[in-house]
Amino acid sequence: MQREFDFVSPQDVLYIEDHPTNVHLMQALFKRCPHLNLMVARDGQEARELARAARPTLLLVDLRLPDCHGSDLLEELRLLEGYADIPAVAVTAEPAFQIEGTSFCEVWPKPLDLAFVLDRLAQLVERAPMVPGRESAPAPALHDT
């Protein structure tokens, strides 16, 4: 079931994931969400660089990154201006991961349930605060990074 979105402003979502198959799957999913601009970082360092240049409305974070743990990276990103209240989802194959004591709002277990992810994307982005200055921006093309 595909959900309709009620707004036209593009919103950035930062996906931090090192596995190419998972990146391709998420890129394919985001093609169904033309109002969302998927930015991909393949490790913690790239995520830090992207985070300094953009302020997404949602963070999707793998936990097992090649240069850090996703929970530690998220806490570091939370210290950046404007990142304290951005919803963050742990996207992980770690079955025992608990979000208590972290600033993740929820966990999406791998393998992903695609219908669930599309529905949650709609709900999380609708609740996310609009980034100032983005209200009238044209919809960008999907990034294949």
Rosetta blueprint (number, residue, H / E / L):
1 M L
2 Q L
3 R L
4 E L
5 F L
6 D L
7 F L
8 V L
9 S L
10 P L
11 Q E
12 D E
13 V E
14 L E
15 Y E
16 I E
17 E L
18 D L
19 H L
20 P H
21 T H
22 N H
23 V H
24 H H
25 L H
26 M H
27 Q H
28 A H
29 L H
30 F H
31 K L
32 R L
33 C L
34 P L
35 H L
36 L E
37 N E
38 L E
39 M E
40 V E
41 A E
42 R L
43 D L
44 G H
45 Q H
46 E H
47 A H
48 R H
49 E H
50 L H
51 A H
52 R H
53 A H
54 A L
55 R L
56 P L
57 T L
58 L E
59 L E
60 L E
61 V E
62 D L
63 L L
64 R E
65 L L
66 P L
67 D L
68 C L
69 H E
70 G H
71 S H
72 D H
73 L H
74 L H
75 E H
76 E H
77 L H
78 R H
79 L L
80 L L
81 E L
82 G L
83 Y L
84 A L
85 D L
86 I L
87 P L
88 A E
89 V E
90 A E
91 V E
92 T E
93 A L
94 E L
95 P L
96 A L
97 F L
98 Q L
99 I L
100 E L
101 G L
102 T L
103 S L
104 F L
105 C L
106 E E
107 V E
108 W E
109 P E
110 K L
111 P L
112 L L
113 D L
114 L H
115 A H
116 F H
117 V H
118 L H
119 D H
120 R H
121 L H
122 A H
123 Q H
124 L H
125 V H
126 E H
127 R H
128 A L
129 P L
130 M L
131 V L
132 P L
133 G L
134 R L
135 E L
136 S L
137 A L
138 P L
139 A L
140 P L
141 A L
142 L L
143 H L
144 D L
145 T L
